[in-house]
Amino acid sequence: MESTVFDAALVETCVSAAVAAPSIHNIQPWRFGLDSDTLTFQVRAAPGRGVRHVDPTGRAVLLSVGACVFNLRVALAHFGWSPVTRLLPRHDDPGLLATVRLAELVADQEGERGADLFEAIWRRHSSRFPFSDRTLPVAVRDELSTVARAEGAALRFCGGAETTRLLRLTTEAERRNRLDADRAAEGRQWVHRDLEPMPDTGLPRTALGPQDARERIPLRDFTAQRHPERLTARPFEPDPSIALLTTEHDRRVDRLRAGQALERLWLVATAYGLRASVLDQAVEWDDLRDRLVDACDGSTHPQLLIRLGYGPDGPATPRRPVARVLREVTGAPDVHPRGLG
């Protein structure tokens, strides 16, 4: 496959794919630099875009940035380039979280690119709605675990009593979040209130979904006011498919890897027609996060829980325009994003 010409249209498309990644509260905590002399994208966390009460250590921000890096890799490969990715590439610049350099794709690399997940980027959304009772095929579960492992993480599907225990820990975390005034206020500020024009970050109310009438699956309550009289309750799947994403260590680089693993498995799941939502409340409380690993191997570090199944698409959420997240690192010919028509 011949590489696409490196021009403004390619830059805009690839960065648009990157910012389509999931992020905590849809805060989109990333920014990009482009060194057009070396054909290298630089990825950093955007200053001031964290959620300090829910994510005081920045763990979720690193997961989010890792997810956007994976999307950038997918987009570049789709257009015929071989992305060379380095995480935390410079000790003297800790704010530089990743670089992705474009290299020519050679013939013997073609088979290593794997399935083209580019189309799935635009269809992947969080679905906080009830799923069907249809069981995930074993082969699909195995493939999702394999692709997570390829990115430096591990994905373990839980079942029976293990699922129940993990959901109870998540329920406890959700209860704490609702009672914590700072966390509750922080969550509410990212929910849209029918504003015009629509903000380019955060969540429209249509994306929040109903609550589980059985009170078993505790999806995050961004309003801290989730009560039957205020929000529709519907029965969710009685036997949810819950998977725990972990890493061997818990350094910054491991969190970036976990983010790439999350997005890779999510895109593969999307290609198979699966929907997903993240249950990340328990990892936000240190004591509950420590108890999550009792469900598998105590030597691993849990990063988040993922709920997978067959169900409705989640609503699309807004994204920041490329011009607001991309800057040039070096002077070069015109690579400023332009409209693609």
Secondary structure, DSSP 8 states (H G I E B T S, - for coil): ------SHHHHHHHHHHHHTS--GGG---EEEEEETTTTEEEEEE-TT-S-TTT-TTSHHHHHHHHHHHHHHHHHHHHTTEEEEEEES--TT-TTEEEEEEEEE--GGGGGGG-S--HHHHHH--B--S---S----HHHHHHHHHHHHHTT-EEEE--THHHHHHHHHHHHHHHHHHH-HHHHHHHHTTB--S-SS--SSSB-GGGT--EETTS-S----TTS---TTTS-EE---SS-EEEEEEESS-SHHHHHHHHHHHHHHHHHHHHTT-EEEEE-SGGGSHHHHHHHGGGS-TTSEEEEEEEEES-----------HHHHEEESS--SS-S-----
